């Protein structure tokens, strides 16, 4: 049996291979680089970059966009060689491309396809895969429109995917609820993105209890705009004053006498009734003072600078007749009652003189600013005893008896 030892290297196979290569060479020569292209490049004119105004102008220069397999660069590196502004954006988290990349290397080809013809779009975004949260606005609350159909990029962005008109929000929401949209715009302006992030962080169901200023009592019944007056951004909302006086200054019947810490007397349940803990002030109420009505001390509802001395409210009684200049009422009286009174202040003569509990009137006759020893010590006996001892000047008892004791001179 004869066998072909050449196998695929038979003369016929070799001739067929040579003819095939010749045909391929002729086709390649006649078609140029078009033999290897995946399709025509986009021809829409734009800004001049890299010496051309459209990709179509470099259709025969594949190396401008396609790196060699053995090189260190990829297509994105070659893209930003011409599109240098995009390269700058990628390092700026505040820009569109910077937010999308998150500081990482991303492939331009994922969103910008080519070889789809002269008029094909150069930007394609899959709304289901596009990281919309990374550019500061989530689509979680905008998955479907009011008719249950899914949102498309064009619904908000129109024909230019890289732009967004703020009027789009208002136009759409007016169709949903014109009354709400009108009131909301009047209260907060039409810069929707300044407050809204797409997941309704700040909406009617916002949990205010997570903040330092919790809403309770009457505060739960008011509109947000009544406290967040003229708020035009999230910063404005967060910087709203939390002091009572900032909202209730017009309702302050005290004319600022107590400052702006309304909570010292009032609660969020209601302005009235109001309670005040006087013990928090410098003048604490005790004894009979605790039962006195506020108006008896605070005339005409004037609270600030009310006198705290006794004589600010209590006129000096006729009994004293100016006998205690410089003395404090508290030296004799307590807040429990005016009477009985007992002197507790400084006293030149010993208060415990004698063998009994002396009263003021025992020594101070006929008035409290005068004194006498004759109540207890009979003048005749005093005179006889002093003459017996050879003492003739005995009219000033304190000169010889300053401590009230015999023989203390």
C-alpha positions in Angstrom: 0.0 0.0 0.0 1.3 3.4 -1.0 1.3 6.1 1.8 1.7 9.9 1.5 4.4 10.7 3.9 4.2 14.5 3.3 0.6 14.7 4.7 -0.5 18.3 4.8 2.8 19.3 3.1 1.8 17.7 -0.1 2.4 19.8 -3.3 -1.3 20.4 -3.7 -1.7 21.7 -0.1 1.4 23.9 -0.4 0.1 25.4 -3.7 -3.4 26.1 -2.1 -1.8 27.8 0.9 0.4 30.0 -1.3 -2.7 31.0 -3.4 -4.6 31.8 -0.3 -1.9 34.1 1.1 -1.6 35.8 -2.3 -5.4 36.5 -2.3 -5.3 37.8 1.3 -2.3 40.1 0.4 -4.2 41.5 -2.6 -7.3 42.2 -0.5 -5.1 43.8 2.2 -3.3 46.0 -0.3 -6.5 47.1 -2.0 -8.4 47.8 1.3 -5.6 49.3 3.3 -6.1 49.3 7.1 -9.8 48.9 6.6 -9.2 45.1 6.5 -8.5 45.2 10.2 -10.9 47.8 11.4 -14.0 47.0 13.5 -16.0 49.7 11.7 -15.9 53.4 10.7 -15.0 55.9 13.4 -17.2 58.8 14.5 -17.0 61.9 12.3 -18.9 64.4 14.4 -16.7 67.5 14.7 -15.7 69.0 18.0 -12.9 70.8 19.8 -9.5 70.2 18.2 -7.5 67.7 20.3 -4.3 66.0 19.2 -4.4 67.9 16.0 -7.8 66.6 14.8 -11.4 67.6 15.4 -12.9 64.1 15.1 -11.9 60.5 15.4 -12.6 59.9 11.7 -9.5 61.9 10.9 -7.2 59.3 12.4 -9.0 56.3 10.9 -5.9 55.1 9.3 -3.7 55.5 12.3 -4.7 52.7 14.6 -1.7 53.2 16.9 -3.2 56.6 18.1 -5.8 54.6 20.1 -4.6 51.0 20.2 -1.4 50.3 22.1 0.9 47.4 21.2 0.3 44.2 23.0 3.8 44.2 24.5 3.6 47.9 25.6 2.9 49.1 29.2 0.1 51.4 28.2 -3.6 50.6 27.7 -6.2 52.4 25.6 -7.2 54.7 28.5 -3.7 56.0 28.7 -3.8 56.9 25.0 -7.3 58.5 25.3 -6.2 61.0 27.9 -3.1 61.9 25.9 -5.5 63.9 23.7 -8.3 64.4 26.2 -6.1 66.0 28.8 -9.0 67.8 30.5 -10.5 64.4 31.3 -7.3 63.3 32.8 -7.4 66.4 35.1 -11.0 65.6 36.0 -10.1 62.1 37.1 -7.9 63.5 39.9 -10.7 65.9 41.0 -13.4 64.1 43.1 -15.7 67.2 42.6 -15.8 66.6 38.8 -17.9 64.1 36.9 -15.1 61.8 35.9 -13.3 62.2 39.2 -16.5 61.2 41.1 -17.0 58.2 38.7 -13.4 57.0 39.0 -13.2 57.4 42.8 -9.5 58.0 42.3 -9.1 54.6 40.5 -8.1 53.9 36.9 -11.2 53.3 34.8 -11.5 52.4 31.1 -12.9 55.0 28.8 -14.2 52.3 26.5 -16.8 51.3 29.2 -18.8 54.4 28.5 -17.4 55.7 25.2 -17.6 53.1 22.4 -16.2 53.6 18.9 -16.3 52.0 15.4 -20.1 52.4 15.2 -20.2 54.7 12.3 -19.8 58.4 11.5 -23.0 59.5 13.2 -23.1 57.1 16.2 -23.1 58.4 19.7 -19.8 58.5 21.5 -21.3 58.1 24.9 -23.3 55.1 26.1 -24.4 54.7 29.7 -26.2 51.7 31.1 -28.5 53.3 33.7 -28.6 50.0 35.6 -24.8 49.9 35.9 -23.9 53.6 35.9 -22.6 54.5 39.5 -24.9 57.4 39.9 -24.4 57.6 43.7 -20.7 58.4 43.0 -21.7 61.7 41.4 -23.7 62.8 44.5 -27.2 61.7 43.4 -28.8 58.3 43.9 -31.5 56.9 41.6 -33.0 54.7 44.3 -36.0 57.0 44.6 -36.2 57.5 40.8 -36.3 53.9 39.6 -39.8 54.4 38.0 -42.0 57.3 36.9 -45.5 57.9 38.1 -46.9 55.7 35.3 -44.6 52.8 36.6 -42.4 52.9 33.5 -38.7 53.0 34.2 -36.7 56.2 34.0 -34.3 56.6 31.2 -31.2 58.8 31.1 -33.0 61.1 28.6 -35.9 61.7 31.0 -33.6 63.9 33.1 -30.7 64.7 30.9 -32.3 65.1 27.5 -30.0 64.6 24.5 -26.8 65.6 26.3 -26.0 63.0 29.0 -23.3 65.1 30.5 -25.7 68.0 31.4 -28.6 68.4 33.8 -31.1 71.3 33.9 -32.4 72.0 37.4 -35.7 73.0 35.9 -36.2 69.3 35.1 -37.0 68.6 38.7 -39.5 71.3 39.1 -41.2 70.5 35.8 -41.6 66.9 36.6 -42.8 67.4 40.2 -45.3 70.1 39.2 -47.0 67.5 37.1 -47.2 65.2 40.1 -48.4 67.8 42.7 -48.5 71.4 41.6 -49.6 72.8 45.0 -46.7 71.1 46.9 -44.1 72.0 44.2 -45.2 75.6 44.3 -45.1 75.8 48.1 -41.8 74.0 48.3 -40.1 76.2 45.7 -41.3 79.3 47.6 -39.9 78.0 50.9 -36.6 76.5 49.7 -35.9 77.9 46.2 -35.4 75.8 43.0 -31.9 74.6 43.6 -33.1 71.1 44.3 -29.7 69.4 44.3 -28.5 71.6 47.1 -30.6 69.6 49.5 -31.8 66.5 47.7 -29.6 63.5 47.2 -32.1 61.1 45.5 -32.8 59.0 48.5 -34.9 61.6 50.3 -32.6 62.2 53.2 -34.5 65.4 53.9 -38.2 64.7 53.4 -41.4 64.7 55.5 -40.3 61.5 57.1 -37.0 62.8 58.2 -36.1 61.5 61.8 -35.3 64.7 63.7 -34.7 62.7 66.9 -31.3 61.6 65.5 -30.2 65.2 65.9 -29.2 67.2 69.0 -32.5 69.2 68.5 -35.3 66.7 69.0 -38.8 67.6 68.0 -41.5 67.0 70.6 -44.7 68.8 71.9 -45.9 71.6 69.7 -42.7 71.4 67.6 -44.0 68.2 65.9 -46.9 70.1 64.4 -45.1 72.9 62.6 -43.8 73.0 59.0 -40.1 72.5 58.4 -39.9 75.9 56.7 -41.1 77.7 59.9 -37.8 76.9 61.6 -35.6 76.5 58.5 -36.5 79.9 57.2 -35.0 80.7 53.7 -32.8 77.5 53.8 -31.3 77.0 50.4 -28.9 74.2 51.0 -28.1 71.3 53.3 -25.6 73.6 55.1 -28.4 76.1 55.7 -30.6 73.3 57.1 -27.8 72.1 59.5 -26.9 75.6 60.6 -30.5 76.6 61.7 -30.2 78.2 65.2 -31.6 75.9 67.9 -32.1 78.6 70.5 -35.8 79.3 71.4 -35.3 83.1 71.0 -34.4 82.8 67.4 -37.9 81.7 66.5 -40.0 83.1 69.4 -38.5 86.5 69.9 -41.7 88.1 68.7 -43.6 86.2 71.3 -41.3 87.2 74.2 -43.6 89.0 76.6 -40.6 89.6 78.9 -38.8 91.9 76.4 -35.6 90.0 76.7 -35.3 90.3 80.5 -34.6 86.6 80.8 -32.4 86.2 77.7 -33.3 83.5 75.2 -33.2 80.4 77.4 -37.0 80.0 77.3 -36.8 76.4 78.5 -36.0 77.7 82.0 -39.7 78.3 82.4 -41.5 77.1 79.3 -41.9 73.6 77.7 -42.5 72.5 74.2 -46.0 71.3 75.2 -47.2 74.9 75.5 -46.1 78.4 76.4 -48.5 78.3 79.3 -48.6 77.4 82.1 -44.9 78.4 82.7 -42.9 77.5 85.8 -39.7 79.1 87.1 -37.4 77.6 89.6 -36.3 80.6 91.6 -33.6 78.6 93.3 -31.7 78.7 90.1 -31.4 82.5 90.5 -29.2 84.4 92.9 -32.2 85.1 95.1 -33.6 81.8 96.4 -37.2 81.7 97.7 -37.8 80.1 101.1 -40.0 80.6 104.2 -42.8 83.1 103.6 -41.2 84.2 100.3 -42.1 80.9 98.7 -45.8 81.7 98.9 -45.6 85.2 97.5 -47.1 85.8 94.0 -44.5 86.9 91.4 -46.3 90.2 90.7 -45.8 91.3 94.4 -42.0 91.6 93.8 -41.9 91.9 90.1 -44.1 95.0 89.5 -45.5 95.5 86.0 -43.9 92.2 84.9 -40.5 93.7 85.2 -38.2 90.9 86.2 -34.7 92.0 85.4 -32.8 94.0 88.0 -35.5 93.5 90.7 -34.0 94.6 94.1 -32.9 91.8 96.3 -32.4 93.8 99.5 -35.2 93.5 102.0 -35.9 97.2 102.0 -36.5 96.9 98.2 -39.9 95.5 99.1 -40.3 96.0 102.8 -40.5 99.6 104.0 -38.7 100.2 107.3 -41.3 100.0 110.1 -41.8 103.1 112.3 -40.7 101.0 115.3 -37.1 101.1 114.0 -37.2 104.9 113.3 -33.8 104.7 111.6 -32.2 103.1 114.7 -30.2 100.5 112.7 -28.4 102.4 109.9 -26.2 100.0 107.9 -27.8 97.0 109.5 -29.4 94.2 107.5 -33.0 93.1 108.2 -31.6 89.5 108.3 -29.7 90.4 111.4 -32.9 90.1 113.4 -35.6 88.7 111.0 -35.9 85.5 109.0 -37.9 84.7 105.9 -40.3 82.6 108.0 -42.0 85.7 109.5 -41.2 89.2 110.6 -42.1 88.2 114.2 -40.7 87.0 116.5 -37.4 88.7 115.7 -34.1 88.1 117.4 -30.9 90.1 116.9 -28.1 87.9 115.5 -25.7 90.6 114.4 -22.6 92.1 116.0 -23.2 93.5 119.6 -20.7 95.5 121.7 -22.2 94.4 125.0 -22.5 90.6 125.8 -25.9 89.3 124.9 -25.8 86.7 127.7 -25.5 89.2 130.5 -27.2 88.2 133.6 -29.0 85.0 134.6 -32.0 85.2 132.3 -32.7 85.4 128.6 -32.8 89.1 128.1 -35.0 90.8 125.6 -34.0 93.9 123.6 -36.4 96.0 125.7 -34.8 94.9 128.9 -31.8 97.1 128.2 -32.9 99.3 125.3 -35.3 101.9 126.7 -37.1 103.9 125.6 -35.9 103.1 122.1 -33.6 100.5 120.6 -30.8 103.0 119.9 -30.7 103.8 123.6 -29.7 101.7 126.6 -30.0 101.5 130.3 -28.9 99.3 133.2 -31.6 100.6 135.6 -34.1 97.9 134.5 -32.2 95.2 136.5 -29.8 97.3 138.7 -31.8 99.6 141.0 -30.1 103.1 140.9 -30.2 103.5 144.7 -28.4 100.2 145.3 -25.8 101.0 142.6 -25.2 104.4 144.1 -24.8 103.1 147.7 -22.4 100.4 146.7 -20.2 102.5 144.6 -19.9 105.3 147.3 -19.1 102.6 149.8 -16.2 101.6 147.6 -15.1 105.3 147.1 -16.4 105.6 143.6 -18.2 108.8 142.9 -18.4 108.7 139.0 -20.7 105.8 138.3 -22.9 107.3 135.5 -21.2 105.4 132.6 -21.5 101.7 133.4 -19.7 100.5 130.3 -16.6 102.5 131.1 -15.9 100.2 134.0 -17.9 97.1 133.1 -17.4 96.5 129.3 -18.1 92.8 129.6 -21.0 93.1 132.0 -19.1 91.4 134.7 -18.3 92.9 138.1 -14.6 93.6 138.5 -13.8 93.5 134.8 -12.3 97.0 134.9 
